[in-house]
Amino acid sequence: MTERRKRPVQASRVEMTEIVMPNDANPLGNAMGGRVMHWIDVCAAVCAGRHSRTPCVTASVDNVDFHNPVPVGSVIVLLASVNYTGRTSMEVGVKVWQEERPTGHRNHVASAYLTFVSLDPETRKPRVVPIVTPESDEERRRYADAEARRDARLSVRGSTPKGS
Ligand SMILES: CC(C)(COP(=O)(O)OP(=O)(O)OC[C@H]1O[C@@H](n2cnc3c(N)ncnc32)[C@H](O)[C@@H]1OP(=O)(O)O)[C@@H](O)C(=O)NCCC(=O)NCCS
């Protein structure tokens, strides 16, 4: 049996920047939650695919909390990284910030955890991903937290992980 590849968290980290345009907004002139969720999904998908180097699909999204409204014209920054890898799935964490132009200060807008599954490009069946290797204390904390969330998800779905 061949040994699984390993890839550090930093190798697939993604930063994505957007400006909130009028067609992204609700009638109050703030970004719609659905638009922010779309950006979160895109940013996380790039991150997952960068880690696995295969096409990936969104399998699930944990609850998304919106902490602050974001007015039209705001600069939004999304940061995504792979927190944890299972056999064929990856948990990607995305944090969304509003960047203040005059100071560069960032206000926390939203956070989300998404699970992506890597697919074989030909068979379109789940395909084994490289093991993510956390290197910093922060990455190790995220890995441990993500492992606990995965266990919770599996128990809700009533499934057990397949062997690696
Ligand atoms: C995600 C999908 C590929 C899983 O297929 P499946 O046949 O259930 O695959 P398996 O049972 O072999 O599970 C594969 C992995 O997916 C994970 N998984 C499956 N369903 C999941 C869910 N709802 N949430 C989180 N992880 C999930 C499993 O835990 C497993 O992870 P592991 O290999 O790391 O242990 C399949 O359900 C699918 O194609 N869904 C549609 C995805 C899509 O189109 N998304 C875009 C939005 S519509």
The ligand as an SDF file (V2000), in Angstrom:
LIG
                    3D

 48 50  0  0  0  0  0  0  0  0999 V2000
  -20.3780   14.5810   -1.1580 C   0  0  0  0  0  0  0  0  0  0  0  0
  -20.5370   13.2540   -1.9160 C   0  0  0  0  0  0  0  0  0  0  0  0
  -19.4650   13.1900   -3.0200 C   0  0  0  0  0  0  0  0  0  0  0  0
  -20.3110   12.1200   -0.9240 C   0  0  0  0  0  0  0  0  0  0  0  0
  -20.5280   10.9320   -1.6100 O   0  0  0  0  0  0  0  0  0  0  0  0
  -20.7760    9.5480   -0.8440 P   0  0  0  0  0  0  0  0  0  0  0  0
  -21.0510    8.5030   -1.8320 O   0  0  0  0  0  0  0  0  0  0  0  0
  -21.7160    9.7770    0.2990 O   0  0  0  0  0  0  0  0  0  0  0  0
  -19.3270    9.2660   -0.3230 O   0  0  0  0  0  0  0  0  0  0  0  0
  -18.8520    8.4400    0.9480 P   0  0  0  0  0  0  0  0  0  0  0  0
  -19.9420    7.8860    1.7710 O   0  0  0  0  0  0  0  0  0  0  0  0
  -17.7890    7.5120    0.4090 O   0  0  0  0  0  0  0  0  0  0  0  0
  -18.1310    9.5880    1.8000 O   0  0  0  0  0  0  0  0  0  0  0  0
  -17.0100   10.2650    1.2630 C   0  0  0  0  0  0  0  0  0  0  0  0
  -16.5810   11.3010    2.2620 C   0  0  0  0  0  0  0  0  0  0  0  0
  -17.5640   12.3400    2.2760 O   0  0  0  0  0  0  0  0  0  0  0  0
  -17.9370   12.6000    3.6100 C   0  0  0  0  0  0  0  0  0  0  0  0
  -19.3200   13.0480    3.5780 N   0  0  0  0  0  0  0  0  0  0  0  0
  -20.3400   12.4830    2.9190 C   0  0  0  0  0  0  0  0  0  0  0  0
  -21.4680   13.1960    3.1310 N   0  0  0  0  0  0  0  0  0  0  0  0
  -21.1340   14.2190    3.9370 C   0  0  0  0  0  0  0  0  0  0  0  0
  -21.8460   15.2970    4.5130 C   0  0  0  0  0  0  0  0  0  0  0  0
  -23.1540   15.4680    4.3190 N   0  0  0  0  0  0  0  0  0  0  0  0
  -21.1750   16.1560    5.3060 N   0  0  0  0  0  0  0  0  0  0  0  0
  -19.8620   16.0260    5.5240 C   0  0  0  0  0  0  0  0  0  0  0  0
  -19.1190   15.0180    4.9860 N   0  0  0  0  0  0  0  0  0  0  0  0
  -19.7510   14.1310    4.2160 C   0  0  0  0  0  0  0  0  0  0  0  0
  -17.7530   11.2900    4.3270 C   0  0  0  0  0  0  0  0  0  0  0  0
  -17.6330   11.4740    5.7270 O   0  0  0  0  0  0  0  0  0  0  0  0
  -16.4790   10.8040    3.6950 C   0  0  0  0  0  0  0  0  0  0  0  0
  -15.3890   11.4590    4.2890 O   0  0  0  0  0  0  0  0  0  0  0  0
  -13.9880   10.7100    4.5720 P   0  0  0  0  0  0  0  0  0  0  0  0
  -13.6050    9.9500    3.3430 O   0  0  0  0  0  0  0  0  0  0  0  0
  -13.0150   11.8160    4.8480 O   0  0  0  0  0  0  0  0  0  0  0  0
  -14.1910    9.8200    5.7570 O   0  0  0  0  0  0  0  0  0  0  0  0
  -21.9500   13.1100   -2.5860 C   0  0  0  0  0  0  0  0  0  0  0  0
  -22.9290   13.0870   -1.5660 O   0  0  0  0  0  0  0  0  0  0  0  0
  -22.2700   14.2520   -3.5360 C   0  0  0  0  0  0  0  0  0  0  0  0
  -21.8200   14.2360   -4.6870 O   0  0  0  0  0  0  0  0  0  0  0  0
  -23.0620   15.2470   -3.0750 N   0  0  0  0  0  0  0  0  0  0  0  0
  -23.3680   16.3960   -3.9160 C   0  0  0  0  0  0  0  0  0  0  0  0
  -22.2430   17.4270   -3.8230 C   0  0  0  0  0  0  0  0  0  0  0  0
  -22.5760   18.6680   -4.5920 C   0  0  0  0  0  0  0  0  0  0  0  0
  -22.9900   18.6110   -5.7270 O   0  0  0  0  0  0  0  0  0  0  0  0
  -22.3600   19.8230   -3.9520 N   0  0  0  0  0  0  0  0  0  0  0  0
  -22.6340   21.0890   -4.5510 C   0  0  0  0  0  0  0  0  0  0  0  0
  -23.8710   21.7070   -3.9520 C   0  0  0  0  0  0  0  0  0  0  0  0
  -25.3560   21.0730   -4.6180 S   0  0  0  0  0  0  0  0  0  0  0  0
  1  2  1  0
  2  3  1  0
  2  4  1  0
  2 36  1  0
  4  5  1  0
  5  6  1  0
  6  7  2  0
  6  8  1  0
  6  9  1  0
  9 10  1  0
 10 11  2  0
 10 12  1  0
 10 13  1  0
 13 14  1  0
 14 15  1  0
 15 16  1  0
 15 30  1  0
 16 17  1  0
 17 18  1  0
 17 28  1  0
 18 19  1  0
 18 27  1  0
 19 20  2  0
 20 21  1  0
 21 22  1  0
 21 27  2  0
 22 23  1  0
 22 24  2  0
 24 25  1  0
 25 26  2  0
 26 27  1  0
 28 29  1  0
 28 30  1  0
 30 31  1  0
 31 32  1  0
 32 33  2  0
 32 34  1  0
 32 35  1  0
 36 37  1  0
 36 38  1  0
 38 39  2  0
 38 40  1  0
 40 41  1  0
 41 42  1  0
 42 43  1  0
 43 44  2  0
 43 45  1  0
 45 46  1  0
 46 47  1  0
 47 48  1  0
M  END
$$$$
